[in-house]
Structures are given as C-alpha cells and as structure tokens.
C-alpha cells in the first residue's frame, strides 16, 4: 500500500507557536496588524475575521467588538450588524470562492464546541459537494487546499468598502 502526503503548512505555526495572550475578537489585538490577525473588516460594532484554524477554505467569523459571551448580551443594533455582516460574507464568498452551500452558526459554551467561549462569534463556513469525505470522517483531518494568506489576499480586496 502506498501513502500520499497531505500538506497543511500553516498548522506548524499552531503546533509550535504561542497562543495569543489577548482575545482575538477584541479591538486591540496585542498591537498586531489587521493582516497579521486575518481581520478582513472593522465595522463600528462588529468585525469579520478569517478563522486561523478553518474547517474549510474561506471559513470566516463575525463577532461584536464588545467582549460578551452570550447571545442574550447582544443589543438589537449589534444583532442587526452581525446579520448584515454574515450576509455580506456569504455574498463575497459566493463571488470569490463559488461554494455550493454554507454552514452558518454559533457555538455557545465549551460543551457546544466554542473554542473561545468568553467572546461570542458566528461562523460562516463555505461548503462544496464532496468536501466531507473519509479523511474528515475517519481521520479527523481537514484538507485546506489553499494557504490562509492567499485566501486572505483574495478576500480582503472585497471587504474594503464600508458596508455596515
């Protein structure tokens, strides 16, 4: 039996790197640039950021700037801005990456899968026919065909326009 290599070069940063000493969804971000943080958009109340450890290429997250942990803490205006941002994300992802569908959701609490439970955030995951396969099911491995920085370059030009 011969084996084929599956490359995910950005994962070494996660494996060997230090964890951010700040909340990735808060405005300050330890003094790092938006590009370093993979932030695509800064609105008055919400941000759009790429997921550094994506489920699929183009996996984005939308979060309020306010550091709150639960959906009940969102104001009406924040909820509206979040939904507008999610809609905008799907429009841009459809145009740039041409997905056939999306998973959109929020994980509230660690038991629900929240990796950062102290700051609520919403996931937008583009999906293509066949992107869930034996590798993900049996090996708990995801294949991401494009480096995060390349995806950031492709998407960032579409988020320059102030929309929210």
SVG drawing of the C-alpha trace seen along z (x, -y; Angstrom):
<svg xmlns="http://www.w3.org/2000/svg" viewBox="-33 -53 40 55">
<polyline fill="none" stroke="black" stroke-width="0.4" points="0.0,0.0 1.4,-3.4 0.6,-6.6 0.1,-10.1 1.2,-13.1 -1.3,-15.6 0.3,-19.0 -1.1,-21.7 2.0,-24.0 0.2,-26.7 -0.5,-24.2 3.1,-24.2 2.5,-27.8 -0.2,-26.5 1.7,-23.4 4.9,-25.3 3.6,-28.8 2.5,-30.6 -1.2,-31.3 -2.4,-34.8 -2.2,-36.5 -5.3,-38.5 -8.8,-37.9 -8.7,-37.6 -12.1,-39.2 -11.3,-42.3 -10.2,-45.5 -6.7,-45.9 -5.3,-42.6 -2.0,-42.9 -0.8,-45.7 -0.8,-43.3 -1.9,-44.5 -5.3,-43.5 -3.5,-41.5 -1.5,-39.6 -4.7,-38.9 -6.5,-38.0 -9.2,-40.7 -11.0,-41.5 -13.3,-44.2 -13.6,-46.5 -17.1,-48.0 -18.4,-50.3 -19.8,-47.4 -18.6,-44.2 -15.5,-42.6 -15.1,-40.0 -12.0,-37.7 -10.7,-34.6 -10.6,-31.5 -6.9,-30.7 -7.8,-27.0 -10.5,-26.6 -12.9,-23.8 -12.8,-24.7 -11.1,-27.3 -12.8,-30.7 -14.0,-29.9 -14.9,-33.4 -16.1,-34.6 -18.2,-37.6 -18.0,-39.0 -19.2,-42.0 -16.4,-44.3 -17.9,-44.2 -16.4,-41.4 -19.6,-39.5 -20.0,-35.7 -23.7,-35.0 -26.3,-35.9 -28.6,-37.4 -26.0,-40.2 -26.2,-41.4 -28.0,-44.7 -30.6,-45.0 -28.1,-47.0 -25.3,-44.5 -27.6,-41.7 -28.6,-43.6 -24.9,-44.4 -23.9,-40.7 -26.6,-39.5 -25.7,-42.1 -22.0,-41.1 -22.9,-37.4 -25.0,-38.2 -22.1,-40.3 -19.7,-37.4 -21.8,-34.9 -22.1,-37.3 -18.3,-37.8 -17.6,-34.1 -20.1,-33.2 -18.4,-35.6 -14.8,-34.7 -14.8,-31.1 -18.0,-29.8 -19.2,-27.5 -22.3,-25.4 -23.6,-26.0 -22.7,-27.3 -22.8,-26.2 -23.5,-29.3 -23.8,-29.1 -22.6,-29.9 -21.3,-27.6 -22.3,-28.8 -20.3,-27.2 -17.4,-24.7 -19.7,-21.7 -21.2,-23.1 -17.8,-23.4 -16.9,-27.0 -13.1,-27.3 -13.3,-30.9 -16.4,-30.8 -15.8,-34.2 -16.4,-36.2 -19.4,-35.3 -18.7,-34.8 -20.5,-33.4 -19.0,-31.0 -19.5,-31.2 -18.1,-28.0 -18.3,-27.7 -19.1,-24.1 -18.6,-22.2 -20.0,-18.9 -17.6,-16.2 -15.7,-18.4 -16.8,-16.0 -15.0,-12.7 -13.3,-9.8 -10.3,-11.9 -12.5,-14.1 -14.8,-11.3 -12.2,-8.6 -9.1,-10.6 -10.4,-13.7 -8.3,-15.6 -9.4,-18.6 -7.9,-19.3 -7.5,-23.0 -6.3,-23.4 -5.1,-27.0 -2.8,-28.7 -4.6,-31.2 -2.6,-34.2 -3.5,-33.5 -7.2,-33.3 -6.8,-36.5 -5.4,-38.3 -8.3,-37.1 -11.0,-38.1 -9.6,-41.3 -10.0,-43.4 -13.7,-42.8 -14.0,-44.0 -12.6,-47.4 -15.9,-49.1 -17.7,-50.3 -20.9,-48.4 -22.2,-48.4"/>
</svg>
